[in-house]
Amino acid sequence: MNIKNKGITLIALIVTIIILLILAAVVINFIAGDGILSRSEEARFKTKMSQISEELGFYTMGLTLDQQSTDIYAGDVLKQIIQTEEIELDANKVQDIRKILKNVGKEEKDYCIVYEGKLYYVSQNKIDNNANQVKWCEDIGIRIWEYNAESNSGIKVTNGNYENVNGLYMCTPQLSTGFSKEHTRYLKLKGDNLVPGNWISKKPDDDWYDYKNQNWANIYVENNGVESYYVWLPRYCYKADPDKTQRMDIKFINTENNYINAETGETTTWEVLNSQGYKIPEAFWWDNNGDNVEDLNERLPGYWYSKYQLSNLGTYTIDYSTAASMTSITIENIKLSGDEVKAKVAEYKYYINGTEVFTSKNGENHTIKNLAKGNKAVNVTALDANGEIIGSMTRLFETAEVNEPDVTKFDPDTTFYVYWDEQGNEHNEIPISMDPPDEWYDYTTANWANIVTRNNGLESYFVWIPRYQYTLDQTSKRSYVKFIKGTGTEVESGYKIPEAFWWDNNGNGAQDEGEQLTGYWYSKYQLTPDVSSPKINAEMVAGSNVIRVQDITGTLITEDAKIKYEYYLNGKKMTDAKGTASDEKYVYRGLKQNTTYTVNIIARNSETNEYLGAVTKKLTTKAINAPDVSAFNPDCTYYVIYEGDQEKRISIKEPAPENWYDYSGQMWANIVTTNGETESYFVWIPRYQYSLNTTLQRADIEFIEGTGTDVMAGYKIPEAFWWDNNGNGEQDEGEQLKGYWYSKYQLSN
């Protein structure tokens, strides 16, 4: 009988155990890893965060606009981090998150924060499962705030409070609403250029702004190639200067309209300011409730002013310029950031308002005609061979017709147009007595008209504000501007004209005919000689037909400074010269006597051509002592003039001819005496001082007006200009001569 073995062998048992272990590992991994336990944890976390977000939504929905705040709500741990490391705030600005969100438990308090009414998950390496929780928050739309303790990055809150900033009370820039933190950066002044600083999600650099020294707060907004510039206008009051030069006296005030002097601590109330003639622009008041009453909570501490650019920011991946009329736009001068980028470009596409209008292989200039009026978005996109974007630049603008800048109130000799070249270097060498450069302004592309006035160390910059109407976006606290031609007072719906464009000349409080302005000059900043050492100064001396630049000094001038000087006379460039204060000498020669000249010296970096500084002075050349013919017999004495090679004589009984002499042009005064037989020629030697230049083996002379005896260093007056009338060997009063007649030659029979 066959008996079957119903047991198992040892080998089979071992194999079975191994299989069971593998299956167990798979099941455990599924439950604890990417399986049931992991999915359960993800679901629990998302549900909890969704509940917190929903609770925050209900909370913010119940708030009115004036109840919104910039407070931050956080747990104890994050509150401590924010106050000590992240944000410069008073302690009461960081509130306990449990005050508004009951769904935030002990665990969530370590990573949940509410800022500006929005919920954030604070990503930190010390949190278990942080990477997954970041991903899960992104899945359900919860914002992420990256916190890095080492870099000390975080959120900077500005709330517009009236504070003492570097010795000046002002309403600080307000950035709590209206701007995307991912696309907005501080701009800070470095030299004469605006350079980007931190994004506004972080603390600004300490030198972001300094209104006491005319360094205003600027920000730069860029999104998908669209760039905008804004400057913060703190709340202020203003009044016109008594001389009615279209300039304004400004004081920064708080929302109670009071002014505090930072030096004395003295407060000037609005009642006093108003009695002194100060006014407050209407732009700082929003009539939220529509009752036409200016309530305290409707006053703005300031606002961000758009379409205002002080200088070029720098180099972009792709950039271009535009020339626009009402119905056409020319895209021109396309530039790339370097040869490496240029080598990748296969084609350029030009767009107007999102519609492709032209394709180019070389990026040539192109004009789009017959465009409708209104706002336009111009875009140039560079593509590679695969059609991928290498660079893109969009410019938003409307063709702007503005009132031309009025420069008639400024000194035409010491006031200069200010403009920037393609490299971003400032130029201000052309006086307003000449035609302006083509680059001076173009309001269509936010290139505003600038001038600088200089006179003996005083340097003031002004920007022309053409007449405009504006409207304010209450949510973003931004202004939108449309220019007005002429002095019209009609505005579009929702727009206003600032009061600054009306001057009440007769003081009757009514806007009478002739009191509207086409625009005004706004002082940007002023450099005064009050500083201990000016940036650049020059000692200049005027002679009779020369102006000598004797020494150039200033804080810019150092032994290792790389400086070149540009010399201008009445706006005309004379020459360039390189040097330092120790060897820099220049002489303007061949000038007319008794004539006023404007001398302008500009210092630039000799390698980059960057503008460093300038000095402008007006000097008058000295008049020479006129020839005295009173001692000659008028019946036989004649003025001698030359017309070509021909000599012409005119009796001294007649008025002296205009072309008798010109010592500036080396044409000296000549006369001739004759008795019919003998002729004697004389030349008039005006009083002068001289210096012998042994190196060049020449004598340098400077004429002296009158009978003065003061001379320049190294100069002497010839003894021939003193006659010792009484023979006592001393130069007594009345013995100095203004000049004398020198016998040239005598013709006789």
Protein Blocks (a to p, Z undefined) as FASTA:
>chain_A
ZZddfbdcfklmmmmmmmmmmmmmmmmmmmmmmmmmmmmmmmmmmmmmmmmmmmmmmmmm
mpcfklpccbdcddfklmmmmmmmmpccdfklpccfklmmmklcfklmmmgcceehiacd
dddfklghklmmmmmmmmnopacddddfklopacdddehiacdeehiacddddfkgopaf
klcccdddehjaccddddfkbccdfklpafknopacdddddeehiacddddddddddddd
fklnopacdddddfkopacdfknopacdfklmmmnopacdfklpccfkonopacfklpcf
bdcdehiafbdfbdcfbdcdddddfkbccdehiacfbfklmmmpmbdcddeehiafbdcf
klpacddehiaedddddddddddfkopafbdcdddddddddddddfklpcfklgccdddd
fkopacffbcfkbccdfklpcfknopacdddddeehiacdddddddddddddfklopacd
dddehjbfbdcehiacdfklpccfkonopacehiacfbdcddfbdcdfkbmbdfbdcddd
ddfkbccdfbdcdjklcfklccdddddeehiafbdcdddfklgccddehiaehiacdddd
ddddfklopafbdcdddddddddddddfklpcfklgccdddehjaccdddfkbccdfklp
cfknopacdddddehjaccdddddddddddddfklopadddddehjbfbdcehiacdfkl
pccfkonopacehiacfbdcddfbdcdZZ
